[in-house]
Amino acid sequence: MRHTFANPDFEALTKLWNEFHPARYAIDEDLLRLNTVQSPVFDWGASSTWWESGQVCGFVAVKKSAVSLYPGPDQDVAHISAIVYRDARIGVDMLADVKMALRNRGISKLVFGQDSRHFFPGCPIDSKALQSFLMVEGFTEGGLANDLERDLADYQNPYPAPIPGATMRYVEAEDLPALTEFMEREFPKRWNYDIAHKVRLEGSTPTVFGLFYGETLEGFALVQQGTARIPIGGAVWRNSLGPNWGSLGPIGVSEHLRGQGAGGALLGAALEQLKIEGVRQCIIDWTSLVDFYRKFGFEVTRQYRTMTLNLESNNGLK
Ligand SMILES: CC(C)(COP(=O)(O)OP(=O)(O)OC[C@H]1O[C@@H](n2cnc3c(N)ncnc32)[C@H](O)[C@@H]1OP(=O)(O)O)[C@@H](O)C(=O)NCCC(=O)NCCS
């Protein structure tokens, strides 16, 4: 029987998730609440929990386009933030419901993951059953994204040389106008929104590590650890990273500085800072720059395949 997400048993949903996915994707109840019903783009109409004989046997969490949060995203694209089921038959019924609800609203595309406050940047490639299920349901495959990790216990900065004229330190409250100006000037709107939201809730220290020339910001790295109230990006896998977990990313430097050593120096210093603060297992998420991060001793631990369903084609009409 289908239920809405109003007052669901989050303990039961979390348990079902943790039985469905490999341990490296384990979540906790707080995270499930944060990334579903507490998200401003959670789609209450298309999301559902499914029950049989008084037991939860599946749920699907759908998110709307993030266009209401920042300009840019296509308003006709929706996202499956998560789908979990005891039995593929239930998965098929749940997805049929989602497709119908979205199509009735004129939504043209359904993407697995990549939602605002996402769990997944794509379908985890080690969840073979889920990937096959999505393929059978008409989703098509796109590119690969990677998460990388390392233990910082024995980390040595490969780029310790100072950059002439630059300092690297946390962004402080008085730097916030410079942070806003820099993010708007250089980066995608999604990064700008995510960072501004984090800073509003958690403060800029210890959240944004910056590369400054005087008072001008020319580089940033978002860092998170146990104190983060809203874990985003790689920090959603904090349960698998263990105590003293850390997360870094996104990271970026101004376009005119790229390829001259600034990004390497910033990443090197930010990781050094995390090590000083006691971070051990550290994750860098949703990236294709594997060779760049390998220079810092990071190795790929998770991979995700972009999966998209065109709701306007016959494929999506099942
Ligand atoms: C990624 C980024 C931070 C790298 O900064 P950068 O200043 O261009 O990098 P550096 O010049 O310091 O390079 C340091 C080393 O990494 C290597 N490197 C830099 N970018 C790389 C890339 N995209 N892929 C592989 N290696 C890379 C350099 O060759 C150099 O190696 P070397 O020391 O062996 O010569 C920068 O390009 C950037 O801001 N990009 C836009 C935002 C972005 O894509 N961020 C990553 C999101 S996951």
PDBQT file of the ligand as one rigid body, heavy atoms in Angstrom, charges set to zero:
ROOT
HETATM    1  C1  LIG A 401      41.015  21.853 -10.482  1.00  0.00    +0.000 C 
HETATM    2  C2  LIG A 401      41.784  23.120 -10.163  1.00  0.00    +0.000 C 
HETATM    3  C3  LIG A 401      41.470  23.524  -8.718  1.00  0.00    +0.000 C 
HETATM    4  C4  LIG A 401      43.290  22.849 -10.313  1.00  0.00    +0.000 C 
HETATM    5  O1  LIG A 401      43.981  24.023  -9.993  1.00  0.00    +0.000 OA
HETATM    6  P1  LIG A 401      45.231  24.533 -10.875  1.00  0.00    +0.000 P 
HETATM    7  O2  LIG A 401      45.720  25.777 -10.249  1.00  0.00    +0.000 OA
HETATM    8  O3  LIG A 401      44.791  24.605 -12.299  1.00  0.00    +0.000 OA
HETATM    9  O4  LIG A 401      46.241  23.319 -10.681  1.00  0.00    +0.000 OA
HETATM   10  P2  LIG A 401      47.826  23.408 -10.505  1.00  0.00    +0.000 P 
HETATM   11  O5  LIG A 401      48.389  24.301 -11.591  1.00  0.00    +0.000 OA
HETATM   12  O6  LIG A 401      48.139  23.832  -9.115  1.00  0.00    +0.000 OA
HETATM   13  O7  LIG A 401      48.276  21.916 -10.743  1.00  0.00    +0.000 OA
HETATM   14  C5  LIG A 401      48.843  21.107  -9.725  1.00  0.00    +0.000 C 
HETATM   15  C6  LIG A 401      49.144  19.764 -10.360  1.00  0.00    +0.000 C 
HETATM   16  O8  LIG A 401      47.912  19.120 -10.709  1.00  0.00    +0.000 OA
HETATM   17  C7  LIG A 401      47.881  18.869 -12.107  1.00  0.00    +0.000 C 
HETATM   18  N1  LIG A 401      46.530  19.152 -12.588  1.00  0.00    +0.000 N 
HETATM   19  C8  LIG A 401      45.891  20.335 -12.568  1.00  0.00    +0.000 A 
HETATM   20  N2  LIG A 401      44.646  20.216 -13.085  1.00  0.00    +0.000 NA
HETATM   21  C9  LIG A 401      44.531  18.921 -13.455  1.00  0.00    +0.000 A 
HETATM   22  C10 LIG A 401      43.491  18.184 -14.073  1.00  0.00    +0.000 A 
HETATM   23  N3  LIG A 401      42.335  18.757 -14.437  1.00  0.00    +0.000 N 
HETATM   24  N4  LIG A 401      43.694  16.869 -14.289  1.00  0.00    +0.000 NA
HETATM   25  C11 LIG A 401      44.873  16.272 -13.939  1.00  0.00    +0.000 A 
HETATM   26  N5  LIG A 401      45.892  16.939 -13.353  1.00  0.00    +0.000 NA
HETATM   27  C12 LIG A 401      45.726  18.247 -13.118  1.00  0.00    +0.000 A 
HETATM   28  C13 LIG A 401      48.900  19.826 -12.725  1.00  0.00    +0.000 C 
HETATM   29  O9  LIG A 401      49.392  19.332 -13.936  1.00  0.00    +0.000 OA
HETATM   30  C14 LIG A 401      49.959  19.859 -11.646  1.00  0.00    +0.000 C 
HETATM   31  O10 LIG A 401      50.735  18.686 -11.720  1.00  0.00    +0.000 OA
HETATM   32  P3  LIG A 401      52.353  18.717 -11.570  1.00  0.00    +0.000 P 
HETATM   33  O11 LIG A 401      52.642  19.332 -10.233  1.00  0.00    +0.000 OA
HETATM   34  O12 LIG A 401      52.738  17.272 -11.669  1.00  0.00    +0.000 OA
HETATM   35  O13 LIG A 401      52.836  19.554 -12.697  1.00  0.00    +0.000 OA
HETATM   36  C15 LIG A 401      41.409  24.289 -11.144  1.00  0.00    +0.000 C 
HETATM   37  O14 LIG A 401      41.649  23.865 -12.464  1.00  0.00    +0.000 OA
HETATM   38  C16 LIG A 401      39.982  24.778 -11.056  1.00  0.00    +0.000 C 
HETATM   39  O15 LIG A 401      39.662  25.659 -10.262  1.00  0.00    +0.000 OA
HETATM   40  N6  LIG A 401      39.091  24.240 -11.925  1.00  0.00    +0.000 N 
HETATM   41  C17 LIG A 401      37.710  24.674 -11.974  1.00  0.00    +0.000 C 
HETATM   42  C18 LIG A 401      36.929  24.108 -10.810  1.00  0.00    +0.000 C 
HETATM   43  C19 LIG A 401      37.013  22.593 -10.772  1.00  0.00    +0.000 C 
HETATM   44  O16 LIG A 401      36.831  21.930 -11.768  1.00  0.00    +0.000 OA
HETATM   45  N7  LIG A 401      37.252  22.067  -9.572  1.00  0.00    +0.000 N 
HETATM   46  C20 LIG A 401      37.337  20.650  -9.315  1.00  0.00    +0.000 C 
HETATM   47  C21 LIG A 401      35.991  20.127  -9.046  1.00  0.00    +0.000 C 
HETATM   48  S1  LIG A 401      36.021  18.412  -8.669  1.00  0.00    +0.000 SA
ENDROOT
TORSDOF 0
